[in-house]
Amino acid sequence: MKYKCCNLLTGGIEFRYYGVALCQRVDHVGGGDIVVQTYDEKNGGNFKFNIENYLAKRHEIINQNKTGKIYHKCEGCVELREQEWSDERSLKIFQMILHHWTKCNSHCIYCYTNSNKDYYNKRRSYKVVPILKDLDKNELLEYGGICSFAGGEISCLNEFEDVLKILKKYDIFPIFNSSCVKYERKINEYLKNGNGMLIVSVDSGSKELHKKIKQVDTFEKVWKNIGKYAKSSKKPSLIYTKYIILKDINDNEQAITEFLQKSKSTGVKYVLMEIDHYYFIENRDNIPKYIIDLFYYAYNTAEKLGLICQIYSNSSVLLLQGKWANEFWRPLIFDAGIEIDKYSLRSVYKINDNKTFEKYDNIKCAASANNLTYPDIWKACEKSKNNKKYKINNAVYFYAEDIELDNEKLNWDKINKVINKKLF
């Protein structure tokens, strides 16, 4: 059925520090903030999530949107788009955001925890692993989805590796948001294998500004860790450095230039530009033109440096809606939904016994065309990647990236090796 909806309503869940919500957007006219269950810290970390209530609220909103009258909290959201939405898709969760914990090793002046850092670093968060296991048990997690660790800081999350085990079971693609104060072996492993992404909100390119914004003296350590991740990352597009424009602090061309130059010299090719969330919410109709100009400046300067600059989250609302929409240029937008198609749903090759080849845009396409399931194709590709002979219905499946060069041209020598090794 064709109606206005979004990926978050049809399959999203957000684990916040004070409860569970359907989506993370709170930057539009309707205000979002669709919380389905709250968490009280007085419960001592115990939190029994009610799956039935979550599903009921999701379907209530979807059914209302089907009538043409948009749910009031969704009004004006940039995520909404009119298209054919599958009823089957709304039964599974394929886009998760985790920021149920609040402990961090930075002290960013724009973070909500800045008001009482000692409290937020010591507060008792609920555990998300039991909830994920419950969702797994009820078969509500979709294969090939996406999960964003929004934090707290990942290195301060005791459940980190246990969460990753559940994600791996469903080939869910993780986006790690990290301060990079501490180097994480698991993050590097995912980047190296090409099945995870890292976003680091550095917000500066100089030591003095970094200390002022982060309120910790970790400039060299952070950029050193970013460089290590960038060097081992399978693809440049798997690591982003982010710059949040903060009024009267780093809102000038020199600071942005230093950030872009530092990103480039550290081996990063992709950067994100954002605006301070709370400043934007309070001043959405009165953002000064010079801030808009700074986004344009960052985009052009990045291009000259050979970097790819995209806008992020609140900035997409700022530049695509209201009085500034289409005023200057059509910016590149970072869209987590697109990342699913880019990485988790990887292109797949099929080799038949007669040595003929077929290529599919993603795992789901390969599964559908061959009357197989997503897990069938995914497991076959994973085994092929590890050089194990594995056939389904007399055919071998493997990721296109395993035999294609960076320019997406076929590497025939590698193909022949694959054929000989896996088929004969």
MARMILO-573131 format. One line per field, with one value per residue: residue number from 1; x, y, z of N, C-alpha, C in turn. Coordinates in steps of 0.2 Angstrom, whole numbers, plus 2048, in hexadecimal, padded with zeros to 3 digits. Each point is the difference from the previous one (the first is absolute). Example, Ala and Ser with C-alpha at 12.3 -4.5 7.8 and 13.67 -1.06 7.14 Angstrom:
BEGIN
i = (1 2)
n.px = (842 7FE)
n.py = (7E4 805)
n.pz = (827 7FC)
ca.px = (7FC 804)
ca.py = (806 806)
ca.pz = (800 801)
c.px = (804 7FC)
c.py = (806 805)
c.pz = (800 803)
//
This chain:
BEGIN
i = (1 2 3 4 5 6 7 8 9 10 11 12 13 14 15 16 17 18 19 20 21 22 23 24 25 26 27 28 29 30 31 32 33 34 35 36 37 38 39 40 41 42 43 44 45 46 47 48 49 50 51 52 53 54 55 56 57 58 59 60 61 62 63 64 65 66 67 68 69 70 71 72 73 74 75 76 77 78 79 80 81 82 83 84 85 86 87 88 89 90 91 92 93 94 95 96 97 98 99 100 101 102 103 104 105 106 107 108 109 110 111 112 113 114 115 116 117 118 119 120 121 122 123 124 125 126 127 128 129 130 131 132 133 134 135 136 137 138 139 140 141 142 143 144 145 146 147 148 149 150 151 152 153 154 155 156 157 158 159 160 161 162 163 164 165 166 167 168 169 170 171 172 173 174 175 176 177 178 179 180 181 182 183 184 185 186 187 188 189 190 191 192 193 194 195 196 197 198 199 200 201 202 203 204 205 206 207 208 209 210 211 212 213 214 215 216 217 218 219 220 221 222 223 224 225 226 227 228 229 230 231 232 233 234 235 236 237 238 239 240 241 242 243 244 245 246 247 248 249 250 251 252 253 254 255 256 257 258 259 260 261 262 263 264 265 266 267 268 269 270 271 272 273 274 275 276 277 278 279 280 281 282 283 284 285 286 287 288 289 290 291 292 293 294 295 296 297 298 299 300 301 302 303 304 305 306 307 308 309 310 311 312 313 314 315 316 317 318 319 320 321 322 323 324 325 326 327 328 329 330 331 332 333 334 335 336 337 338 339 340 341 342 343 344 345 346 347 348 349 350 351 352 353 354 355 356 357 358 359 360 361 362 363 364 365 366 367 368 369 370 371 372 373 374 375 376 377 378 379 380 381 382 383 384 385 386 387 388 389 390 391 392 393 394 395 396 397 398 399 400 401 402 403 404 405 406 407 408 409 410 411 412 413 414 415 416 417 418 419 420 421 422 423 424)
n.px = (804 7FE 804 7FF 806 803 807 800 7FA 803 805 7FE 805 7FE 806 7FC 803 7FB 802 7FB 803 7FB 803 805 7FC 803 802 7FA 7FC 7FF 807 7FD 805 7FF 800 802 805 7FF 806 7FF 805 7FA 7FE 805 7FE 7FB 7FF 7FA 802 7FB 802 7FB 802 806 7FF 7FC 804 804 7FC 7FF 807 802 7FB 801 806 7FD 7FC 806 7FE 806 803 7FD 803 7FE 7FC 802 800 806 7FF 7FA 7FD 7FD 7FE 802 7FC 804 7FA 803 803 7FA 801 806 805 801 7FE 806 7FE 806 7FC 800 807 803 804 805 805 7FB 800 7FE 801 7FF 803 7FB 805 802 7F9 801 806 801 7FA 801 806 7FC 7FC 7FB 803 7FB 7FF 803 805 7FD 800 806 801 7FC 802 806 7FE 7FD 806 802 806 801 801 806 7FF 7FE 805 7FE 806 7FB 800 803 806 801 806 7FA 7FF 7FE 7FA 805 804 7FC 7FF 807 800 7FB 804 806 7FC 7FF 807 7FF 800 806 7FD 807 7FD 806 802 802 7FE 7FD 805 7FB 802 7FA 800 806 7FE 7FB 804 804 7FB 800 7FE 803 7FD 805 7FD 804 7FD 805 7FC 806 804 7FF 805 801 7FE 804 805 7FF 800 806 804 803 805 7FD 802 807 7FE 7FB 804 804 7FB 7FE 806 800 7FA 802 806 7FD 7FC 7FB 7FB 802 7FB 804 804 7FD 803 7FE 7FD 7FF 7FC 804 7FA 804 801 7FD 7FC 806 802 803 7FB 7FB 804 802 7F9 7FE 805 7FE 7F9 802 804 7FA 7FE 7FC 7FC 7FC 7FD 7FE 7FC 7FF 7FA 802 7FE 802 806 801 7FE 804 804 7FC 7FC 805 802 805 801 804 7FC 7FB 803 800 7FA 7FE 803 7FE 7FA 801 802 7FC 7FC 802 7FF 7FC 7FD 7FC 7FD 7FD 7F9 7FF 7FB 801 806 7FD 7FE 806 803 7FB 7FF 7FA 802 804 7FB 804 802 804 7FF 800 800 805 7FC 802 7FE 7FF 7FA 804 802 7FA 7FE 804 7FF 7FB 7FC 805 803 7FD 805 7FD 804 7FE 7FE 7FC 802 7FA 7FF 7FE 7FE 7FF 7FC 7FC 801 7FC 802 806 7FE 7FD 805 802 7FA 805 802 7FF 7FE 7FC 7FF 7FE 7FD 7FD 7FE 7FE 7FD 7FE 7FE 7FE 7FF 7F9 800 7FB 7FB 7FB 7FC 806 800 805 7FF 802 803 7FD 800 7FF 7FD 7FE 803 804 801 7FE 806 7FE 802 801 806 7FD 7FC 805 803 7FA 7FF 806 800 7FB 802 807)
n.py = (7FA 805 802 805 7FF 7FC 7FF 806 803 7FF 802 806 800 804 7FE 804 805 804 7FB 7FD 802 802 806 803 801 806 800 7FD 802 7F9 800 7FB 7FD 7FB 801 7FA 801 802 802 7FD 804 801 7FE 804 802 7FE 7FD 7FE 7FF 803 7FA 7FE 804 7FE 7F9 800 803 7FC 7FB 803 801 7FA 7FD 805 7FF 7FA 803 802 7FF 804 7FB 803 7FB 7FE 804 800 7F9 801 7FC 804 7FB 802 7FA 7FA 7FF 7FB 7FD 7FC 806 803 7F9 802 800 805 804 7FF 803 7FF 803 7FA 800 803 7FB 804 800 803 807 7FE 806 7FC 7FC 7FC 7FC 805 800 7F9 800 802 802 802 801 802 803 7FC 7FE 7FF 7F9 800 7FD 800 806 800 7FC 804 806 7FD 7FF 807 7FF 806 7FD 805 7FC 802 801 805 801 805 800 803 7FC 801 7FE 7FD 803 804 7FD 7FE 801 804 7FC 800 806 801 7FB 804 805 7FD 7FD 806 800 802 805 800 806 801 803 803 802 7FA 802 7FB 7FD 7FE 7FA 7FF 807 7FF 7FB 804 805 7FC 7FD 807 7FE 806 806 805 803 805 802 802 803 7FE 804 803 800 806 7FF 7FB 803 806 7FC 7FC 805 7FD 7FF 7FE 806 800 7FE 805 805 7FE 7FF 806 802 7FD 802 806 7FF 7FD 805 7FB 805 805 7FE 7FC 806 803 806 802 805 801 805 803 803 804 7FA 7FC 805 7FE 803 803 800 801 804 802 7FF 803 804 801 800 805 804 7FE 801 805 7FD 7FD 806 801 804 803 801 804 7FA 802 803 7FB 7FC 804 7FF 7FA 805 800 7FB 803 804 803 7FD 802 806 7FE 7FD 805 804 7FD 801 806 801 7FC 803 806 7FD 7FE 804 7FB 806 7FD 802 801 7FC 805 800 7F9 801 803 7FC 7FC 803 804 806 7FB 7FD 7FD 804 7FB 7FA 7FB 800 7FD 7FB 7FF 7FA 7FF 801 805 801 7FF 803 804 7FE 801 804 7FC 802 7FC 7FB 7FD 7FA 7FE 7FA 804 803 800 807 801 807 801 805 7FB 7FE 804 803 7FE 801 805 801 7FD 803 804 7FF 806 7FC 7FD 806 803 7FA 800 806 800 7FA 803 806 7FB 800 7FF 7FA 804 7FB 804 7FB 7FD 805 804 803 806 804 805 803 7F9 801 806 804 805 7FF 7FB 7FF 7FB 7FC 7FF 802 805 801 7FF 804 804 800 800 805 803 7FF 800)
n.pz = (800 7FC 804 804 801 804 7FF 803 7FD 7FA 804 803 804 805 802 803 803 7FE 7FB 7FD 7FA 7FC 802 7FD 7FB 802 7FA 7FF 7FD 7FE 800 7FC 803 7FB 806 800 803 806 802 806 801 803 7FA 800 7FA 804 7FA 801 7FA 7FF 7FD 803 805 7FF 7FF 805 803 7FE 801 806 800 7FE 804 804 7FE 800 805 800 806 800 804 805 803 7FA 802 7F9 802 800 804 801 7FC 7FA 801 7FC 805 801 801 7FC 7FD 801 7FE 7FD 804 7FC 805 803 805 802 805 802 7FE 805 802 801 7FB 7FD 7FF 7FA 7FE 7FA 804 800 800 7FC 801 800 7FE 806 800 7FA 802 805 7FD 803 7FA 7FC 801 7FA 802 806 7FF 7FE 805 803 7FD 801 807 7FF 7FE 803 800 7FC 7FB 800 806 804 804 803 802 803 805 805 803 7FA 801 802 7FB 806 7FD 7FE 802 806 7FF 7FF 805 803 7FF 801 805 7FF 7FF 806 7FC 804 803 801 805 800 806 7FF 806 7FF 7FE 7FB 802 803 801 802 804 802 801 803 803 801 806 801 803 800 805 7FF 806 7FC 7FB 7FF 7FE 806 804 7FF 7FA 7FF 804 7FD 7FA 800 802 7FB 803 7FB 7FE 803 806 800 7FE 805 804 7FE 800 806 802 7FE 803 805 7FF 7FE 802 7FC 7FD 804 7FF 805 7FF 806 7FE 807 7FC 804 801 7FE 7FE 7FB 800 7FE 7FB 804 805 7FB 7FE 806 802 7FA 801 807 7FD 7FB 805 803 7F9 803 7FC 804 7FF 806 7FE 806 803 805 802 806 7FD 7FC 805 804 7FB 7FF 802 804 7FC 802 7FB 804 804 7FD 800 806 800 7FD 805 805 7FC 7FE 806 803 7FB 802 806 7FC 804 803 7FF 806 800 806 801 805 7FD 7FF 806 802 7FC 802 805 800 803 802 800 7FD 806 802 803 7FC 807 801 801 807 7FE 806 7FD 7FD 807 801 7FB 803 806 804 7FC 801 7FA 7FC 7FF 7FB 802 7FA 800 7FB 806 7FF 7FF 806 7FF 806 800 803 807 802 7FB 803 806 7FE 7FC 806 802 803 806 803 805 7FB 7FD 806 802 7FA 800 806 7FF 7FB 804 803 7F9 802 7FE 7FE 7FF 7FC 7FF 801 805 7FF 806 7FE 804 7FC 806 801 7FA 803 7FC 802 7FA 804 7FD 7FC 805 7FA 801 804 7FB 7FC 805 800 7F9 7FF 805 7FE 7FA 7FF)
ca.px = (7FC 804 7FE 806 803 807 803 800 7FA 7FF 804 805 800 806 801 802 802 7FA 7FA 800 7FC 7FF 804 804 7FF 7FC 802 7FB 7FA 7FC 804 802 800 7FB 802 7FB 801 805 804 802 806 7FF 7FF 807 802 7FB 7FC 7FC 7FD 7F9 800 7F9 7FE 804 7FD 7F9 801 803 7FB 7FB 802 800 7FA 7FE 804 7FD 7FA 802 800 806 800 802 807 804 7FF 805 807 804 800 7FA 800 7FB 802 7FC 803 7FE 7FD 804 806 7FE 800 807 805 806 804 800 805 801 804 7FD 805 802 807 804 807 801 7FC 7FE 7FC 7F9 7FC 7FB 803 804 7FD 802 804 801 7FA 7FF 805 7FF 7F9 7FF 7FC 7FD 804 7FC 801 7FA 7FA 802 7FF 7F9 7FE 803 7FC 7FA 802 7FE 805 800 807 802 7FE 806 800 804 802 800 804 806 806 801 805 7FE 7FA 802 7FD 802 802 7FA 7FC 802 7FF 7F9 7FF 803 7FB 7FB 803 7FE 806 800 803 803 801 805 804 807 805 802 800 7FC 802 7FB 7FE 805 7FF 7FA 802 805 7FC 7FB 7F9 7FE 802 802 7FF 804 7FE 806 7FE 806 807 805 800 7FD 7F9 7FD 800 7FA 7F9 7FF 802 806 806 801 800 805 7FE 7FA 802 804 7FB 7FC 805 801 7FA 800 805 7FE 7F9 800 7FE 800 7F9 7FE 801 7FE 801 7FA 801 7FA 801 7FE 800 805 805 804 7FC 804 803 807 7FF 7FE 805 804 7FD 800 807 802 7FD 803 807 7FF 7FE 7F9 7FD 7F9 7FE 7F9 7FE 7FA 7FF 7FE 7F9 7FC 7FF 7FB 7F9 7FE 801 7FF 7FE 805 807 803 802 807 801 7FE 806 806 7FF 802 807 802 7FF 805 807 801 801 807 805 7FF 7FC 7F9 7FC 7F9 7FD 7FE 7FB 7FC 802 7FC 7FA 801 802 7FC 7FA 800 802 806 7FF 802 802 807 802 7FD 806 800 7FD 802 7FA 801 7FC 804 806 7FE 800 807 804 7FD 7FE 805 7FF 801 801 7FE 803 7FC 805 803 805 7FC 800 7FA 801 7FA 801 801 7FF 7F9 7FF 803 7FB 7F9 801 802 7FC 803 7FF 806 806 804 805 805 804 804 805 804 804 804 805 805 803 7FE 7FC 7FA 7FC 7F9 7FD 805 803 804 7FF 805 7FF 803 806 805 803 800 805 7FD 7FD 7FA 801 801 807 7FF 805 7FD 7FA 802 802 7FB 7FD 804 800 7FA 7FB 803)
ca.py = (806 806 805 803 7FC 800 7FA 7FF 7FD 7F9 7FB 803 800 804 7FE 806 7FF 800 7FC 7FE 804 7FE 803 805 807 805 807 803 804 7FC 7FF 7F9 7FE 7FB 7FB 7FA 7FE 804 7FC 804 7FE 7FE 7F8 7FD 7FD 7FB 803 7FB 803 7FE 800 800 807 803 7FF 803 808 800 7FF 805 806 7FE 800 806 803 7FD 804 806 805 7FE 800 807 800 7FF 806 804 7FD 7FF 7F9 7FE 800 7FC 7FA 7FA 7FD 7FA 7FF 7FB 803 803 7FB 7FF 806 800 806 801 805 7FF 804 7FF 802 807 801 803 802 807 804 805 806 800 7FA 801 7FD 805 803 7FD 7FB 7FB 7FC 7FC 7FB 7FB 7FD 7F9 7FF 7F9 7FC 7FF 7F9 7FC 802 7FE 7F9 7FF 801 7FA 7FA 801 800 806 804 7FE 7FF 805 806 804 802 806 801 808 801 7FE 7FE 7F9 7FD 800 7FB 7F9 7FB 801 7FA 7FB 803 7FE 7F9 800 804 7FC 7FB 803 804 807 804 805 806 801 807 7FF 806 7FE 801 7F9 7FC 7FA 7FB 7FE 805 7FF 7F9 801 805 7FC 7FB 804 7FF 805 807 804 807 803 807 804 807 805 7FE 803 7FD 805 800 7FA 800 804 7FD 7FA 801 7FB 801 7FA 801 7FB 7F9 7FF 800 7FA 7FA 800 7FE 7F8 7FD 801 7FC 7F9 800 7FD 805 807 802 7FD 804 808 805 805 807 803 807 803 807 804 7FB 7FE 802 804 7FD 7FE 7FA 7FB 7FF 7FC 7FA 7FC 7FF 7FA 7F9 7FD 7FE 7FA 7FB 800 803 802 804 802 806 800 806 7FE 7FE 804 806 800 7FF 806 806 7FE 805 806 7FF 805 7FE 7FE 7F8 7FD 801 7FC 7FA 800 800 7F9 7FB 802 7FF 7F9 7FD 802 7FC 7F9 7FD 800 803 7FF 803 7FB 801 806 804 7FF 804 807 801 7FD 803 807 806 7FF 7FA 801 806 800 7FA 7FA 7FD 7F9 7FF 7FA 7FC 7F9 7FB 7FF 7FC 7F9 7FE 801 7FC 7F9 7FC 801 7FD 7F8 7FC 7F9 7FC 7FA 7FB 801 805 806 805 805 804 803 806 7FF 7F9 7FF 7FF 7F9 7FB 800 7FE 7F9 7FD 7FF 805 805 7FC 7FB 803 803 7FB 7FD 805 800 7FA 800 805 7FD 7FB 7FA 7FD 800 801 7FF 7FE 7FF 806 803 807 804 808 803 804 7FC 7FF 806 805 806 804 7FC 7FC 7F9 7FE 7FA 7FB 7FE 7FC 7F9 7FD 7FE 7FA 7FA 7FE 7FF 7FB 7FA)
ca.pz = (800 800 805 803 805 800 802 808 802 7FE 802 804 807 803 807 804 807 805 7FE 7F9 7FC 7F9 7FB 803 7FE 804 7FD 7FC 802 805 806 801 807 801 805 801 807 804 804 806 803 807 7FF 801 7FA 7FE 7FB 7FC 7FA 7FD 7F8 7FE 800 7FB 7F9 800 7FF 7F9 7FB 801 7FC 7F9 7FE 800 7FB 7FA 7FF 7FD 805 803 807 802 802 7FA 7FB 7FE 800 7FA 7FF 7FC 7F9 7FE 7FC 802 806 801 807 803 803 807 805 802 802 7FC 801 807 803 807 804 807 806 800 802 7FA 802 7FE 804 7FB 803 7FD 802 805 806 803 806 806 7FE 805 800 7FA 800 805 800 7FE 7FA 7FF 7FB 7FA 7FD 801 7FB 7F9 800 800 7F9 7FC 801 7FD 7F8 7FE 7FD 7F8 7FD 7FC 803 802 807 802 807 801 806 803 7FC 7FF 804 807 800 802 7FC 7F9 7FD 800 7FB 7F9 7FF 7FD 7F9 7FB 7FE 7FB 7FB 801 7FF 806 7FF 806 801 805 801 7FE 805 801 7FA 801 7FC 7FD 7FB 7FA 7FD 7FB 7FB 7FC 7FC 7FC 802 805 7FF 806 800 806 800 803 801 800 7FE 804 806 805 7FF 802 807 802 7FF 803 807 802 7FC 7FC 7F9 7FC 801 7FB 7F8 7FF 7FF 7F9 7FB 800 7FD 7F9 7FC 800 7FE 7FA 7FB 803 802 806 806 7FF 806 800 803 802 800 806 800 803 802 7FB 7FB 7FB 7FA 802 804 7FC 7FC 804 800 7FA 7FF 805 7FE 7FB 801 804 7FC 7FF 7FA 801 806 801 803 804 804 807 801 804 7FD 7FA 803 803 7FB 7F9 7FB 800 7FF 7FC 7FA 800 801 7F9 7FC 803 7FD 7F9 800 802 7FB 7FB 802 800 7F9 7FE 803 7FE 805 7FE 806 800 806 805 805 801 7FA 7FB 801 7FF 7F9 7FB 802 802 7FC 7FD 7FB 7F9 7FF 7FD 7FC 803 803 801 806 802 801 803 7FC 7FA 802 800 7F9 7FE 803 802 7FA 7FB 7FA 801 7FA 800 7FB 7FF 7FE 7FA 800 7FE 805 801 805 803 804 807 802 7FF 7F9 7FE 804 7FD 7F9 800 805 806 805 801 804 7FB 7FC 804 803 7FB 7FE 806 7FF 7FA 802 804 7FC 801 7FB 802 7FA 801 7F9 7FB 7FE 805 801 803 800 7FA 801 800 7FA 7FC 802 803 7FA 7FF 7FB 803 801 7FD 803 806 7FF 7FE 806 804 7FD 801 807 803 7FC 7FE)
c.px = (804 7FE 807 802 808 803 800 7F9 7FE 805 806 7FF 806 800 803 802 7FA 7FA 801 7FB 800 805 805 7FF 7FC 801 7FB 7FA 7FC 803 802 800 7FB 802 7FA 801 806 804 801 806 800 7FF 807 803 7FB 7FB 7FD 7FD 7FA 800 7F9 7FE 804 7FD 7F9 801 803 7FA 7FA 802 800 7F9 7FD 803 7FD 7FA 802 801 806 800 803 808 804 7FF 806 807 803 800 7FA 801 7FA 802 7FC 804 7FE 7FE 805 806 7FF 800 806 803 806 804 800 805 801 804 7FC 804 802 807 804 807 801 7FB 7FD 7FB 7F9 7FC 7FB 803 804 7FE 802 804 802 7FA 7FF 805 7FF 7F9 800 7FB 7FD 804 7FC 801 7FA 7FA 802 7FF 7F9 7FD 802 7FC 7F9 800 7FE 806 801 808 802 7FE 806 7FF 805 802 801 802 7FD 806 800 804 7FE 7F9 802 7FD 802 801 7FA 7FB 802 7FF 7F9 7FF 803 7FC 7FB 803 7FE 806 800 804 802 801 805 804 807 805 803 800 7FD 802 7FA 7FE 805 7FF 7FA 802 805 7FC 7FA 7F9 7FE 803 801 7FE 803 7FE 806 7FF 805 806 806 800 7FC 7F8 7FD 7FF 7FA 7F9 7FF 801 804 806 802 801 804 7FD 7FA 802 805 7FC 7FC 805 801 7FA 7FF 805 7FD 7F9 801 7FE 801 7F9 7FD 802 7FF 802 7FA 802 7F9 801 7FD 801 805 806 804 7FD 803 804 807 800 7FE 806 805 7FE 801 807 803 7FD 804 807 800 7FE 7F9 7FD 7F9 7FF 7F9 7FF 7FA 800 7FE 7F9 7FC 7FF 7FB 7F9 7FE 7FF 7FE 7FE 804 807 803 803 807 801 7FE 806 806 7FF 802 808 803 800 805 807 801 801 807 805 7FF 7FB 7F8 7FC 7F9 7FD 7FD 7FA 7FC 802 7FC 7F9 801 801 7FB 7F8 800 803 807 800 802 803 807 802 7FC 806 7FF 7FE 802 7FA 801 7FD 804 806 7FE 801 808 804 7FD 7FD 805 7FF 802 801 7FE 804 7FD 805 803 804 7FC 800 7F9 802 7FA 802 802 7FE 7F8 7FE 802 7FB 7FA 801 801 7FC 803 7FF 807 805 803 805 806 805 805 806 806 805 805 806 806 803 7FE 7FB 7F9 7FB 7F9 7FD 805 803 804 7FE 805 7FF 804 807 806 804 800 805 7FC 7FC 7FA 801 802 808 800 805 7FD 7FA 802 803 7FB 7FC 804 801 7F9 7FB 803 806)
c.py = (806 806 803 7FC 801 7F9 7FF 7FD 7F9 7FB 802 7FF 804 7FF 807 7FE 800 7FC 7FE 804 7FD 803 805 807 804 807 803 803 7FC 7FE 7F9 7FE 7FB 7FB 7FB 7FD 803 7FC 805 7FD 7FD 7F8 7FC 7FC 7FB 804 7FB 804 7FD 800 801 808 804 7FF 803 808 801 7FF 805 807 7FF 800 807 804 7FD 804 807 805 7FE 800 807 801 7FF 806 804 7FD 7FF 7F8 7FD 800 7FC 7FB 7FA 7FD 7F9 7FE 7FA 803 802 7FB 7FF 806 7FF 807 802 806 7FF 806 800 801 807 801 802 802 807 804 806 805 800 7FA 801 7FE 806 804 7FD 7FA 7FA 7FC 7FC 7FB 7FA 7FD 7F9 800 7F9 7FD 7FF 7F9 7FB 802 7FE 7F9 7FE 801 7FB 7FA 800 801 807 804 7FE 7FF 806 807 805 802 806 800 807 802 805 7FE 7F9 7FC 800 7FB 7F9 7FB 800 7FA 7FB 803 7FE 7F9 7FF 803 7FB 7FA 802 804 807 805 806 806 802 808 800 806 7FE 801 7F9 7FC 7F9 7FB 7FE 804 7FF 7FA 801 804 7FC 7FB 803 7FF 804 806 803 808 803 808 804 807 805 7FD 803 7FD 805 800 7F9 7FF 804 7FD 7F9 800 7FA 801 7FA 801 7FB 7F9 7FE 7FF 7FA 7FA 801 7FE 7F9 7FD 802 7FC 7F9 7FF 7FD 805 807 802 7FD 804 807 803 805 807 803 807 802 808 804 7FC 7FE 802 805 7FC 7FD 7F9 7FA 7FE 7FB 7F9 7FC 7FE 7FA 7FA 7FD 7FD 7FA 7FA 7FF 803 803 804 802 807 800 807 7FE 7FF 805 807 800 7FF 807 806 7FE 805 806 7FE 805 7FE 7FE 7F9 7FC 800 7FC 7F9 800 801 7F9 7FB 802 7FF 7F9 7FD 802 7FC 7F9 7FC 800 802 7FF 803 7FB 802 806 804 7FF 803 807 802 7FE 802 807 804 7FF 7FA 802 807 801 7FA 7FA 7FB 7F8 7FE 7F9 7FD 7F9 7FB 7FE 7FC 7F8 7FD 800 7FA 7F9 7FC 800 7FC 7F9 7FE 7F9 7FD 7FA 7FA 800 806 807 804 804 804 803 806 800 7F9 7FF 7FF 7F9 7FB 800 7FD 7F8 7FC 7FE 806 804 7FC 7FB 803 803 7FB 7FD 805 800 7FA 801 805 7FC 7FA 7F9 7FE 7FF 801 800 7FF 801 807 803 808 803 807 802 803 7FB 7FF 806 805 806 804 7FB 7FC 7F9 7FF 7F8 7FB 7FD 7FC 7F9 7FC 7FE 7FA 7FA 7FE 7FE 7FB 7F9 7FE)
c.pz = (800 805 803 806 800 803 808 802 7FE 802 805 808 803 808 803 807 804 7FD 7F9 7FB 7F9 7FB 804 7FE 805 7FD 7FC 803 805 806 801 807 802 805 802 807 803 805 806 803 807 800 801 7FA 7FD 7FB 7FC 7FA 7FE 7F9 7FD 7FF 7FB 7F9 7FF 7FE 7F9 7FB 800 7FC 7F9 7FD 7FF 7FA 7F9 7FE 7FC 806 804 807 802 802 7FA 7FB 7FF 800 7F9 7FE 7FC 7F9 7FE 7FB 802 806 801 807 803 803 807 806 803 802 7FC 800 808 802 808 803 807 806 7FF 802 7FA 803 7FE 804 7FB 803 7FD 802 806 807 803 806 806 7FE 805 801 7FA 800 805 800 7FD 7FA 800 7FB 7FA 7FD 802 7FB 7F9 800 800 7F9 7FB 801 7FD 7F8 7FE 7FD 7F9 7FF 7FC 802 802 807 801 807 801 807 805 7FB 800 805 807 800 801 7FB 7F9 7FC 7FF 7FB 7F9 7FE 7FD 7FA 7FB 7FE 7FB 7FB 801 800 805 7FD 807 801 806 801 7FE 805 802 7FA 802 7FB 7FB 7FA 7FA 7FC 7FB 7FA 7FB 7FB 7FB 802 806 7FE 806 7FE 806 7FF 803 801 7FF 7FC 803 807 805 7FF 802 808 802 7FF 804 808 803 7FB 7FC 7F8 7FC 800 7FB 7F9 7FF 7FF 7FA 7FB 7FF 7FD 7F8 7FC 7FF 7FC 7F9 7FA 804 802 806 806 7FE 806 7FF 803 801 801 807 800 804 803 7FA 7F9 7FB 7FB 802 804 7FB 7FB 803 801 7FA 7FE 804 7FE 7FA 801 805 7FC 7FF 7FA 801 807 800 803 804 803 807 801 804 7FE 7FA 802 802 7FA 7F9 7FB 800 800 7FC 7F9 800 802 7FA 7FB 802 7FD 7F8 7FF 801 7FA 7FA 802 800 7F9 7FD 803 7FE 805 7FE 807 7FF 806 804 804 800 7FA 7FA 800 7FF 7F9 7FB 802 802 7FB 7FC 7FB 7F9 7FE 7FC 7FC 803 803 800 807 802 802 802 7FC 7FA 801 800 7F9 7FE 803 803 7FA 7FA 7FA 800 7F9 801 7FA 7FF 7FE 7F9 7FF 7FE 807 800 806 803 804 807 802 7FF 7F9 7FE 803 7FC 7F9 800 805 806 805 801 804 7FC 7FC 804 803 7FA 7FE 806 7FF 7FA 801 804 7FD 801 7FA 802 7FA 803 7FA 7FB 7FD 806 800 804 7FF 7FA 802 801 7FA 7FB 802 802 7FB 7FE 7F9 802 7FF 7FD 803 807 7FF 7FE 806 804 7FE 801 807 803 7FC 7FE 804)
//
